[in-house]
Structures are given as C-alpha cells and as structure tokens.
Amino acid sequence: MFDGINLQSGLYIVFFLIILFFKFNYSIIFLLLIITLLFFLHLNNTSKIFMGESGISFLGFLLSYFSIFSYNNKIINYADEVFLIMCIPGFDLLRLSITRLISGKHPFLGDKNHIHHKLLKKYNQKMTILILMTLITLPYLLFLFFNNLLLSIFFSFILYTLILFKLSLKKI
C-alpha cells in the first residue's frame, strides 16, 4: 500500500536496508541489495521499470524476515525499534483504513487518498513529495542517537500529522 509513485517504496526499502546493514555489522548481503536497489531506483526514476506486486511482496518478505531474525538474535534489542522503522507506511495504512471504514468503504480497496496522492495534488512535484516523506524518517535517527523510543515515535507522528495538516490548508 506504499508503492504509489516512482522512487517511494525503493527509497524506503534502501533506508531500511541501510539500517540493517549497520545493525548486522556491515553484512555483504545488505550492501548487495542496496547497490541493486540503487540501480533499480535510477531506472524507476526514468519510468523504465517498476517494482510491481511481486517485487514489493518479495522485498517485504525479506525485510520482515530480517527484522524478525535480528530481533530474535538480539541484533535489534527492542521490537519497538522495528515498529519505528515501519511506522512510516504504518501511519498511512492506519489513517486510510480508518477513513475508509468511516466512509463505509472496504479498507483494502484502492483509492487516491494516500498521503503521496494528496501531496501530488498539492505540489505536483515528485521530488518535493519524496523529500517530505523522507522527513518523516528523521525521528528514527533520534532513536539511534538518544535511544528514546517514545520521543521518536511521537516526533514521527507529529511530522506525519503536520504534513497532513499542511495539505488540508486551502490557498487564499
């Protein structure tokens, strides 16, 4: 549910893999995946290739597997840290599901109500949208430096809410 525009899912997955690369003490598998995804991102940016359902499902499986593996083997110490990494698409999924249920729609039917669709309507520039979506990931860096999970989740939610608030403002 997070792959709506070119580069969005690819950049998010690269961000996730960079975290795992450092957590797994510079494992070559993550470096290879990052390099492969960077080539993909170049082609995706020029609209020559897209990930599709099978690509997203495969990478989602890999990220889930490595998240569970790293938690079970004490590479990631807190399950909340995995939550924090995944909260970016999670906030959008939660907001969409609640909005669809309130309006009487099925929560898994597609629509143009994702945050990236709203940002596209407002700014009409893909790079602006990607920069704003990347800003939401900054609280994770707070967690890495200050090790305060509640503060990081709070800041991530606030940034997400501010972006939605900014989108709801009408130009005069």
C-alpha positions in Angstrom: 0.0 0.0 0.0 3.1 2.3 0.0 4.1 2.0 -3.7 2.1 4.8 -5.3 4.7 6.9 -7.1 8.1 6.1 -8.6 11.0 6.0 -6.1 8.8 6.0 -3.0 9.0 2.3 -2.0 12.5 1.9 -3.4 13.9 4.8 -1.2 12.1 3.5 1.8 13.5 0.0 1.3 17.0 1.4 0.8 16.6 3.3 4.1 15.5 0.1 5.8 18.4 -1.9 4.3 21.0 0.8 5.4 19.7 0.4 8.9 20.1 -3.4 8.7 23.5 -3.0 7.1 24.8 -1.2 10.1 22.9 -3.4 12.6 24.4 -6.6 11.1 27.9 -5.2 11.2 28.3 -4.3 7.5 26.9 -7.6 6.1 27.6 -8.0 2.4 24.1 -9.2 1.7 22.6 -5.8 2.6 25.3 -4.0 0.7 24.4 -6.0 -2.5 20.7 -5.4 -2.0 21.4 -1.7 -1.6 23.5 -1.5 -4.7 20.9 -3.5 -6.7 18.1 -1.2 -5.5 20.1 1.9 -6.4 20.3 0.7 -10.0 16.6 0.0 -9.8 15.9 3.5 -8.5 17.7 5.0 -11.4 15.6 3.1 -13.9 12.5 3.7 -11.8 13.1 7.4 -11.8 13.1 7.4 -15.6 10.0 5.3 -15.7 11.8 2.4 -17.5 11.0 -0.2 -14.8 8.7 -0.6 -11.8 8.6 -2.9 -8.8 5.1 -4.4 -9.2 3.3 -6.6 -6.7 5.7 -9.5 -6.8 8.7 -7.2 -6.3 7.2 -5.4 -3.3 6.0 -8.7 -1.8 9.4 -10.2 -2.2 11.2 -7.2 -0.6 8.6 -7.0 2.1 9.2 -10.7 2.9 12.9 -10.1 3.1 12.6 -7.1 5.3 10.1 -8.9 7.6 12.4 -12.0 7.8 15.5 -9.9 8.6 13.5 -7.9 11.2 12.3 -11.0 13.0 15.7 -12.7 12.7 17.5 -9.6 14.1 15.1 -9.3 17.0 15.3 -13.0 17.9 19.1 -12.9 17.7 19.4 -9.7 19.8 20.8 -7.6 16.9 17.9 -5.3 17.3 17.2 -5.1 21.0 13.6 -3.7 21.0 10.6 -4.8 19.0 9.6 -1.1 19.2 12.6 -0.3 17.1 11.2 -2.4 14.2 7.9 -0.6 14.8 9.6 2.7 14.5 11.2 1.8 11.2 7.9 0.6 9.8 5.7 3.4 11.2 6.0 5.5 8.0 3.8 3.2 5.9 2.0 2.1 9.0 0.6 5.6 9.8 -0.6 5.9 6.3 -2.2 2.4 6.4 -3.9 3.1 9.7 -5.2 6.5 8.6 -6.5 5.1 5.3 -8.2 2.1 6.9 -10.0 4.3 9.5 -11.0 6.8 6.8 -12.4 4.1 4.5 -14.3 2.3 7.3 -15.9 5.6 8.5 -17.0 6.4 4.9 -18.4 2.8 4.5 -15.8 1.6 2.0 -13.9 -1.6 2.2 -10.5 -0.9 3.9 -8.5 -2.8 1.2 -10.0 -1.3 -1.9 -7.7 1.2 -3.7 -8.3 4.9 -3.9 -6.4 8.2 -4.3 -6.4 9.0 -0.6 -2.8 8.0 0.2 -0.6 10.7 1.6 1.5 10.7 -1.6 -1.7 11.3 -3.7 -2.6 14.2 -1.5 0.9 15.6 -1.9 0.8 15.1 -5.6 -2.4 17.2 -5.8 -0.9 19.9 -3.7 2.6 20.2 -5.1 2.6 18.2 -8.4 6.4 17.5 -8.0 7.6 14.1 -7.2 10.8 15.3 -5.6 9.0 17.5 -3.1 6.9 14.6 -2.1 9.9 12.3 -1.6 11.6 15.0 0.5 8.6 15.4 2.7 8.2 11.6 3.1 11.9 11.3 4.0 11.4 13.9 6.7 9.1 11.5 8.5 12.1 9.1 8.8 14.2 11.6 10.7 12.8 10.5 14.2 14.4 7.2 13.7 17.8 8.9 13.7 16.8 10.5 17.0 16.3 7.0 18.4 19.7 5.9 17.1 21.4 8.8 18.9 19.3 9.3 22.0 17.7 5.8 22.4 14.4 7.3 23.4 11.7 5.3 21.5 8.6 7.2 22.8 10.1 10.5 21.8 11.0 9.1 18.3 7.5 7.7 17.7 6.0 11.0 19.0 8.1 13.1 16.6 7.4 10.8 13.7 3.6 11.0 14.3 3.8 14.8 14.7 5.7 15.2 11.4 3.2 13.0 9.6 0.3 15.0 11.1 1.9 18.3 10.2 2.2 17.2 6.6 -1.5 16.2 6.6 -2.4 19.5 8.2 -0.4 21.4 5.6 -2.2 19.5 2.9 -5.6 20.4 4.3 -4.9 24.2 4.2 -6.5 26.0 1.3 -4.7 28.7 -0.6 -6.3 32.1 -0.3 
